[in-house]
């Protein structure tokens, strides 16, 4: 799998939790929205500064973390 370039971590942003492109939107927030039934379109309306590819990477990252496999992240 290639590196996920849209997922970043920075101790100064959201306590170092994985975020989308250095923004204050965590992977956990997006995965939680998907898990509670929000569609991609719903999420993109709630967060208009996000892109569809951000959601795809957030879900890919969550899937990899669930498998406890480390993947490289882009620095913020």
C-alpha positions as CSV (number, residue, x, y, z in Angstrom):
1,X,0.0,0.0,0.0
2,X,1.3,3.5,-0.8
3,X,1.7,6.1,1.9
4,X,-1.4,8.0,2.8
5,X,-0.6,11.6,2.1
6,X,-3.8,13.2,3.3
7,X,-3.6,11.9,6.9
8,X,-1.2,13.8,9.1
9,X,-0.2,13.9,12.7
10,X,1.1,16.9,14.6
11,X,1.3,17.1,18.4
12,X,0.1,20.7,18.1
13,X,-3.1,19.8,16.2
14,X,-5.9,17.9,18.0
15,X,-3.4,16.4,20.5
16,X,-1.5,14.5,17.8
17,X,-4.5,12.5,16.7
18,X,-4.5,11.6,12.9
19,X,-6.1,14.5,11.0
20,X,-7.0,15.3,7.4
21,X,-4.3,17.4,5.8
22,X,-3.3,19.2,9.0
23,X,-6.8,20.4,9.5
24,X,-8.6,20.1,12.8
25,X,-10.8,17.3,11.5
26,X,-9.8,13.9,12.9
27,X,-10.0,10.5,11.1
28,X,-12.1,9.4,14.1
29,X,-14.6,12.1,13.5
30,X,-15.1,11.1,9.9
31,X,-15.2,7.4,10.6
32,X,-17.8,8.1,13.3
33,X,-19.9,10.1,10.9
34,X,-19.8,7.2,8.3
35,X,-20.6,4.7,11.1
36,X,-23.7,6.6,12.1
37,X,-25.1,6.6,8.6
38,X,-23.9,9.9,7.1
39,X,-23.3,9.7,3.4
40,X,-20.2,11.1,1.7
41,X,-22.3,14.0,0.4
42,X,-23.6,14.7,3.9
43,X,-20.0,14.8,5.3
44,X,-18.8,17.0,2.4
45,X,-21.6,19.5,3.1
46,X,-20.8,19.5,6.8
47,X,-17.1,20.1,6.1
48,X,-17.0,22.0,2.7
49,X,-13.2,22.3,2.9
50,X,-12.8,18.5,2.7
51,X,-12.5,16.6,-0.5
52,X,-13.9,13.1,-1.4
53,X,-10.3,11.7,-1.4
54,X,-10.0,12.8,2.2
55,X,-12.8,10.6,3.2
56,X,-11.4,7.7,1.2
57,X,-8.0,8.0,2.9
58,X,-9.6,8.4,6.4
59,X,-11.5,5.1,5.9
60,X,-8.4,3.4,4.5
61,X,-6.3,4.6,7.4
62,X,-9.0,3.4,9.9
63,X,-9.0,0.0,8.2
64,X,-5.3,-0.3,8.4
65,X,-5.2,0.7,12.1
66,X,-7.9,-1.9,12.8
67,X,-5.4,-4.4,11.5
68,X,-2.7,-2.9,13.6
69,X,-0.4,-2.4,10.6
70,X,1.8,0.7,10.6
71,X,1.8,2.9,7.5
72,X,3.8,6.1,6.9
73,X,2.0,9.4,7.2
74,X,2.9,12.7,5.7
75,X,4.2,15.3,8.1
76,X,1.9,18.2,8.8
